[in-house]
Amino acid sequence: MNRRPVHVLFTIDCEPAGRTSQLGPSDWDVGVRALDAFLTTVRNAGFEPTVFATPEVVDAHAILFEEVPTSGGEVGLLLSPGSLRDARHRAHVGALRAEQQAEILRHAVERFADAYGRRPLSARTTHFSASDETFAVIADAGFRQSSISNPGRVVPKYHARWDGALPGPHFAHPADRLAEGSLPLLEIPVTTDPMQRRDGIAPELRIENGTVSEWHAPLVRAQLARQFTSGERWPTLVFVTTTRQPFYDRTSRVRQTAEGLADLLESLEADYDLVPATPSRLHATVASA
């Protein structure tokens, strides 16, 4: 029996600590411990971590970030205007005009490169915020991959409107965030179930959402079935989380869930060829097909 390939991405969003960001950890030490434990847990499961971080976080934890690519992981930019130091625009990305998005993106890339020693090639926005112009702006800034769409999510206050978004990896459209297009930017949506949306949020493969047996396993199996039934070209499972979660605490539910996901994925290997992936690696696979 030929096992069907599925590309698996484990992603974590890293916001600044303290009051700078509502999505960041309580303090810098908690954040770096959470990130370090997440990286170790993902690697021990046989997968490759993708870290989306703001320039401030990269600067604060430069040594740890330098280690991420050495074991096959990837560090990308988390564009968070509200927490970007010296930024002129503080609104969510989707609320900004294209020229404002381009300005703040240039600033973020420069800050990131100064801290990391190289520029990022993959990007995500805080709260999955985007407008129809966002993908073109990101592509024009030299990015090759993004993971911004969250199919089914509709949260107007964050300018995150993804009802009708494509559920699988695709090349982005320059003027329609919901459509496939010809930009040289591979958009990799978070894995969700848009049909089960409640209060604007579709169930997603967020590690801290529930237990493996009650949340992740049903969602994973249902979305794999949907992808292969619909003929998805590049079946994927994209997990998300943040450094607010205490992955360093072995007794915490989120740590136990992360470890339980390894068992869940192992149970799928009889039917699927689970391919460890990062945004850049998936783009290379798509480009070589």
Secondary structure, DSSP 8 states (H G I E B T S, - for coil): ---EEEEEEEEEEE--SGGG-TTS-SSHHHHHHHHHHHHHHHHHTT--EEEEE-HHHHHHTHHHHHHGGGGT-EEEEEE-GGGSTT-S--S-GGGS-HHHHHHHHHHHHHHHHHHHSS--SEEEEGGG---TTHHHHHHHTT--EE----TT-EEGGGTEE-TT--SS-EEB-SS-TTSB---S-EE----B-GGG-BTTB--B-BTTSS-IIIIIHHHHHHHHHHHHHTT-SS-EEEEB-BTTS-TT-TTSHHHHHHHHHHHHHHHTTTTEEEEE--HHHHHHHHHH-
